[in-house]
Structure formats: C-alpha cells, structure tokens
Amino acid sequence: MKAPSPHRIIILIFVVFLGISSCKTSKVVSTEKIRPMNTNRLIRKVQDKSFDYDMLAIKRIVCQYEGPDEKASFRANLKSEKDKQILLTISKINIPLARLLLTPDSVRMVNYLKKEYLEEGYEYLSDLVNMELNFDLVQSIISNDAFSYRDDPRDNDFREFVSYADSGMYILQSIKNRKLDKIEQKGKEDKIDRYLNKLGEDDFIVQHFYIDSKTFKIRKIVLDDQSNSRKVTVDFSDFEKVDRQLYPGNINILFASPEKELSMKIKLSKFSTEKDQSFNFNIPDKYDRIQ
C-alpha cells in the first residue's frame, strides 16, 4: 500500500480531529447508574475540568493511519501557547517532513519534501472539511473541552444543548431529541433547511460529548453532519496526570464518508508545561507557495 505525502498527512491529522465524515457510533458502556445533571451545570463542570495551561508540549506522538488503499505510521510533536499559537511537526526517523502553525488568524504549513508552503486564513481549512473552523475550536480539542459549532449572536453558543445520563456517562447533545426525531422523519431535507435558516447556519451538525461521571473529562466526541451524511467518532482513553490535571494518553479516531473510511490511532506521551518552549517555524526563501 502506498503512503500518503507529508502534505496530505498533516491535513489528514487536522481533518480527522476536526472534520466530519459516516461510521457507526460506538458507545462508552458502564453499568453504573447516575442521576441526570442540569445542562448548564454539566457544561461548567466540563469547562472547569478541561486542561488548563499557559504552555503545553506533547513531545512524543505516535500515529498509525489507515485508509482504503494506504497505510502510514509516523511521529509528531505538538506545542501550544494558550490563545496565541499551535505548532504541529510531522517527522519520520527524526527527520521533519512538515510543520503546521496555527495562530488566531492564520494557517501556515511547510512541506519540506516537496519544498512548498501554505499561507492561508481559516477559510482554507473550513472549505477543506466543509465546516466552520477557527483557532478557538482547535484549542478546545487540545484542552479536552466542550465546544459548539454555533456562533450565537447573544454569546450563548450552547443555547440549544441538552444533557442526559446513559450507560453511566453524562452526555451533552447539541439538539433536543424531540426536535432531532422530527427532522429525521419524512421530509428530512426540508426540515433541515428550515432549521438551519432559523439558526442562520449552513450545515446541520449534531454534536455528542460523552463525559466521565467522576472526572468530568470528555471520553468521546461524536460529530454527525446530517447535511452531508458524514460522521466522526473520537475516543479518548488512558488519562494520565500532567501537572495535577488529567490528559488522554490515547486517541482513537474512526471516520468515513459514503466514499471512504479512515482510521487513526494516536498515542501521546512526554508532556511538558514548561514556559520556555520555542516555536521554530521558518519558510525557506526558495520554497513555492501552494496555490
């Protein structure tokens, strides 16, 4: 099987984390019974338990990617300076293949093998995965925090969310079941269009967050793009202590569309919150810009 190019690998990581695609939804199963919790209180609990940092480095990330006709294994490291920048480096045998630098208003990438680079706004990545993306959303995933694709003009992005308890987990859902059932009945496309017009949005994405009832850490994220028949499921496991906080050591992703299915297994280790991290990102003079 052929291996994807560094350019595609780094985009794939981004798409797998933040994109939408339709695989079966797995459940986090537990026999423990828990009492339901008020939605706003549950959101506050998740936000309070999200990983808080000024500077975060994940020095060892081992990735195994598999698609319909290609496989690849590679390593990466990630550095994040809260609210300022995120740097992802992809390497093979300790040789950098590509770097992706995100700031609140720009996306920059260098492909060292092809000697080319990319400088764009978030519209580029939004168009790539067919959904609105921004720096805050990426940072929320790195922090294991809940996020909403809605941009509510009244600064209440979680206004439509509901919560319930199932199989020993708390679940945050971005739309009420009754409303979702109505949309999924006959005339689904018309109902989706009317609902989106009401919200002022382009795509109907249903979000589910599965939350540990003891630690209030997010154990699973399910993003269901019903407008485009795509879904992604991200499982977080093997949480370990980093500066007295919990951070996942393993992330397993399944994502597919009617055209293809992809999976990625990611193992994270060697965490650091030291404040003197360097963010080396340079575009060589003779590299060509990706159009």
N, C-alpha and C positions, 0 to 999 in steps of 0.2 A: 504493500500500500504506500502511496506517495505521502510525503509530509507537507503540511501547509507552509507557506512562506512566512517569514517573520512579520511582514506587514499584516498578513491575514491572521496570524496567531494573536497578535496584540489586539486587533479588532475583535477577534473571536472571544477573547477574555472579557472585553468590555461588553460585547453583545450578550454573552452568556450570563454575566452578572446583572445586566440592566435591560436586556432585550426581552421580547415576548415571542414565544413561539408556541403543538398541542399534544402533550404527553399525558398519560394517566396520572392523576393526583394520588400520591401515596399519603398515608395517614401516620401521624405520630401516635402510637397506641399506648394507652395506660389504663389500668383498671381502677385507679383512684378516682373517687367522686369528689368534685369540688363545687362550691357554690358559685353561681354567676356573679360577675362584678360589673358595676356601673362602667359604661364605655369611657367616659372622661377620666375616671379614676384609673382604669386599666392603662389608658394611654400615658397618663402621668407616671405610673409605675414603670412602664417600659422605658420612657424617656429618662427617668431617674436612674435606671439600671443600665442604660446604654454606656458604651465605653467612652469615658471622658479623658481627654488628653490635650496637651499643647503640641507635642511632637510624638509621632509614633513611627517606628521602623519595624517591618517584618522582614528579617534578613534572609530567611530561607523559605521559599515557596516552591513546592514540587507539584507540577501539573501533569496530568495524563488526560489527553484529549482524544476522543474517538468520534469520527463521523461515518457516513455511509461508505465512503471509499478511501478514507485516510485516517491515519493514526499519528500521534506525535507525543513525545514526552520532553519536557523542558523545565527549566528552573526560572525563577523570577525573584525579585525583591521589591518591596513597596515602602515608600516613605511618604508620610503625610504631615504637613504642618497645618494645624486646625485653621479653617476659614481662609487659608492662603494658597496652598498648593499641594498637589498629589503627584508623586513621581513613581511610575512603574517601569522596571527594567526587565527585559526578557533576555535570557542567556542560554548558551549551550556549551558545555565543557568550559565553563567560566569565561566564555567569550561573549560579550554583549552583542545581541542580534538587533534589538530595537529598544527604544525608550519612548514612553508616553508621558507628557507633562500636562496636567490639568490645573488651571487656575480658575478663579470665579468667572472670568470672561473669555477664556481661550482654551483651545485644544491644540497641542503641538506634538508631533511624533517624528522620530528619526529612524529610518531603516538603514542599518549600517551595511548590510549585504548588498542591497540594491543602490546604495548611495543616493537616497532620496529622502525628502522630508515633507511634512504636512503642517500647515498653519491655518487653522480654521476657528470659527466660533462653534457653539454647541449645536447650531442648526445642522452641521455636517453629521454629527453622531445621531441627532434626532431623526434626520431623514434616513439614516442607515438602518435604524431599528424601528422606524415608523412610530415614534412616540416622543413626547417632550422630555428632554434630559437637561440637567443643569448640574453645577458643581455641588449644590447642597444635597441633591439626591444621591450622588456618588458618595459624599461624605457620610450620609446617613447609613448607607450599607456598610461602609468601613467601620462605623461605630456600632453596628448591630442595633440600629434604632429603627423605629417605625417611620414610614414616610407615606405621603399621599401624592398621587399624580395630579390631583386637583389643585388649581390655583384660585382659591376662593377670594373674591374681591373684598370680603369682610374679614380677611385674615383668619379664616376658620377652615383650613383645608380638610380637617377630619369631620366636618359637619354631618356628612352622610353616613359615617361609620357606625356600626353596631357591634356589640360584643356578646359572646355566649360561651358556655363551657361544654366541652365534648371530649370524651375519652381521656379525662384527666388533664386536659390542656385548656387554657384560655385562648379564644380565637377572636381576632379583630377582623371584621369584614367591611368592605367599603360600600356596601349597599344592603338594604334590608331584604330578607329572604322573600317576603311577600312581593316586593317590587321586582326582585330578580325573577321570581316564578312567573309573574305577568309578562315580563319581557321575553322569557324563554318559551312562552306559549306561541300559538299560531300568530303569524304576522310579526315575527320577531324583528325583522329588519326595520319595519315601520316604527315599531315601539322603541327600538334602539335609537333611531334617528330623532324621534320626538324627545326622548330622554336626554340625548346629547345636546339638542338645541336648547333645552331648558337649562342645562348646566353650562352651555357655551363651550363644549369640548368637541374634539374631532373623533376620538376613539373610545369605545366602551371597554374599559379595563377594570375587571373585578379583582380586588386585592384581598388576600387572606394572609394573616400573620398568626402562626401557631406559637403560643407563648408558654414557657415553663411556669407552672403554678407556684413554684417555690423561689426560683431565682429571678423570675420575670425577664429572662433572656429570650430572645426570639430564636426558636428552634427550627422554624421552617417558614419560607415565604412562597406563596403561590400567586402568580400573576396570570390572569386569564383574560386575554384580549379577544372578546367575543365578536368584535367587529371584523377581525381578520382570521378567526379560528386558530389562534396560537396560544400557547401556554408554556410557562416555565416554572419549574419547581426547584427551590434551593434549600437543601438541608444543612443545618449547622450542628456539629457534634464535637465531642471530646474537648469541652471547655476547660481551660486551664487558667490559673491565676497569673495575672500580669499587673504588678503594682496594686495588689489587693483588689483587683477587678477581674472579671471573667471574660475570656476571649476564646472564640472557637478555634480548635486546632485542625479541624477537618471541615471542608465544604464540598458537598456532592451536588452536582447540577445535572438535571435532565431537561433537555428542551428539544422541541420538534415542531415542525410545521407539516402541512399536508405533503410537502415535497421532500422533507428530510428530517432525520432525528440526530441529535448531537448529545454528547455527554462529556462531562469534565469532572475529574476528581482532583481536589486541591488539598494539599497538606501544608499547614503553616507552622513554623517554629522560629526560635531565636528572636523573640520580641524585645524591643527596647523603647523606652520613653525618654532617653537622654536628650537634652535640649540642644546639643551641639551637632545636630545632624547636618550634613552638607547635601545640597541638591545640585548635582552636576548635570547640566543639560546644555549642550552646545550643538549648533548646526554647522557642520563644516562648509567652507565657502563654495566648494565645487559640487555640492550636492544639488540635485534637481528637485524642484518643487512638484509634489504630486498634485495633479490637476483634477 
